[in-house]
Amino acid sequence: MGRLNGKIAIVTGAGRGIGRATAKLFAAEGAKVTVVSLTPANVDAVVADIKAAGGTSIGVVADVAKADQIKAAVDKTVEAFGHFDILVNNAYDPIAPYASILDLPAEQLQRNFDTGPIAYLRFMQAAYPHLKASGTGRVINFGSMAGIIGLVGYGPYSMAKEAVRALTRTAAREWAADNITVNNVLPIAKTWGPDVKVPPPANALGRYGSPEEDIAPVVLFLASKDSQYITGSSLTPDGGWIIDSAR
């Protein structure tokens, strides 16, 4: 406990799933956390959970496809806490994420890019002066194995997520002199409710990861001092999907 003592973090898409697990773990490890999500009830619930456990948190309702709401999330964090050290770009709200290449209208890509790499870029630009001032800034973006593998039918999703990886690698080089690390997480995780039946994934471990037990700890590692010599990397808590798909 306490690996993020004294740190302040913004976590987007923190109202549910991996984002929620990450925000709550960060708070348990000593960070003050801004919970950013589109649904007010989800924001309130996560902030309440963090406070009930003795942590410190504020909530911001924001659509990450809108530049002014991204700026507002950063401004509210600085107003509440004075600065911040960690940005987790997890939010993503695609429209029609699955389509074959032949049937894919270019117009369908826009929401995927607006809430993916473009939103991540805007958050990173707004966060940069604060991350630089921190002296130990951390950016953790979320990509996907779908783009690396070339998953059939996932064209819009894969294109947006691979753009995130390109953004991450470039920022890692450009911001290294400011001691800001920028990394990717490419998870395979169970983020749906118990009533949804999905067959096991084709990975070596034969199961989907738990946001709380398998994915959030990887994000914590990248946010902590333990990862200070890692930047521009893509970590793959995927149960071995990438090695299975290479057969």
N, C-alpha and C positions, 0 to 999 in steps of 0.2 A: 504494500500500500504506500501511496505517497510519491509515486514516480513522476507525477505532474504537479507537485506542490509549487504554488506560486505562479503557475501558468494559467493563461486565459485562452479559451478556444472558441471558435465558431464552427458549428457542425450543421451542415445543410441536409435537408431531407431527414431531419432528426425526429420526426413525428412517429416513425414506425420502423420496423425492420432493423437493418444494419445501422442506420443513422441513430435510431433510438438506443440501441445497444451500445454504440460508441459514445454517445453523449453521457449515458449513465455510468459507463466504465470510467470515462475521463473524470467525471465528478467524484467518483469513488476514489480515484487516484490523486485527488487534491486540486484538480483544475476548476476554475470558474468557467461556466459553459453558457454560450448563447445557443439556444435551440431554435433553429430556423426551419420552418415547414409551411406548407400551403394551407393546411387545415387547422383552424384555431383550436378546436377541441383536442387535437393531437398535441399541439404545442403546449397547451395548458396542462395536459395529463403528464407529459414528460417532465416539465418544469416542477410540477407538484411532487412527482416521484423523487426527483433529485433533492428537493428541499426536505422532503420527509425523511430522506436518508442522511440528512445533515450537510448536504452540499449547497453550493451557491450557483444560481442559474437565473437567466432571464429568457423570455420567449419573444420571438419576432415572427409574425406571419408575413410571408413573402412569396411571391411568384418569381422564381429565379429567371424566368424568361424576360423579365422587365428590369432594365438597367437601373431605374430610379429606386426600385425596391431592394436591389442588391446594395446600392449605396446606403440606403436607409438602415439595412441590417448591420453594415459595418459601422455607421455613425452611432447607432444605438449601443453597440458593444463598447465603443470607445467612450461614449458618454457615461455608461454604467460602470466600466472597469478601468478606464484611463488608457488602456492599450490592449493588445492581444498578441499572442505568440504563435498560434496554431490555427490553420484553416483546413477544414475537411470538406472537400467538395464531393458530396454524396448524392445530392438531389438530382433527379432525372425524371422527366415526365414525357415520354415519347407518345406520339400518335402514330398508329399503324406501324409498330416496330417490325412486323413480319411481312415480308413481301418478296417474291422472286425478283431477280434482276430484270427480267423481261417485262414484268408487270408493274414495275416500280415507277410511278410518276415522280419527277424531281420535286414537285411541290410537297410531297409527303415527307421529304427530308427535313423541312424547315423546323418543325417543332422539335425533332430529335436533336438538331444542332443548336437551336435556341436554348433548350434546357440542359444541353450537354456541354460541348466544348466552348460554345460562345458564353454561356453562363459561367463556366469555370474560369474562362479568361477574364471576364468582367470582375468576378470576385477576387481573382488574383491581383488584378491591376489596382482595385480599391484597397486590398490588404497590403500591398507591397511596402508602402512607407512604414507601416506599423511592424511588419515582419522584419524589415531591415533594422528598425530602431530596437527591436527585441534583442538582436545579436545572435539569437538561436532560433530563427524563424523556421517553421515547418509547414509545408503544404502537402496534403495527402489527397490525391484525386482518385476517382473510381473509374476504371476501365472495365474490360470484359474479355474473357477467353474467346468469345464468339468471333471477334475480329481476327484474332491470331489464328484460330483454326479454320476460319472461313465457313462458318456454320450455314448450311443451306436454309434459305428463307429468311435469314436475319440481316439482309442487306442494309436497311436504314439504321438499325441498331449497331451493327458492326462498324459501319462507316463513321458514325458519330463517336463510338467508343475508341476507335483507332485514332481519330483526330485528337481525342483527349490524351492518348499516349504520346503523340507527336508534340503536343503542347507541353506536356510534362518534361519530356527530354530536353526540349529547347530552353524552357525556363530553368531547368536544373543547371544548364551551362551558363546562362546569362546571369543567374542570381547566386552562383556559387561564391563569387567574391564578397557578397554580403552575408555569407554564412547562413543562407537560406537553403534548406534541402527541399527538393520537390520529388515526390515519388508517387507511384500508382499502386493500387490494390485491385486485383482481378479475382473476385470471389465467385464461388459456386455455393449458394446458401439457400436455405429454406426460409422464405419470407411470407408465405401464405398461411392461412388459417388451417386448423386441424381437419376441417370438413372438405378441404380440397385434396383430392387424391391424385398424386403424380408418381409415375414410376421412378425407381431409383435411377440416378444418373449413371452414365457409362464412364465412371472414374474408378481408379484403383481401389479406393476405400468403399465404394458401393453405397454412398449416402450423400445427402446434401449437408452442407455445413450449418452449424448453429450460429446465428448472428452473435449471440452472447458468448459462446464458448470457443468458437473457431475463427470468427472474422474480426470482431472488435479487439481482441488481444493483439492481432497483427497491426491494426491501426494504432493502437496504443504504443506498440514497439516503434513504429515510424514517427510517432509524435514525441517520443522520449529521447533522453540523452543517449540511450543504448544504440540508436541508429545514426549517430552523428557523422559517421563515415560512409553513409549510403545516400546516394542521390541519383536521380534519373533512372531508377530501377522500377521494375514491375514485379511485385510480389504476388504469388499465385496460391492463395489458400483455396484450393480447388479439389482437394481429395485425390489429386493425381490425375485429373482429367487430361492435362496436357500430355502426360506420358502415355496414357491409354489411347488418346486420339492419334498418336504418332505411329501406331502399329501398322 
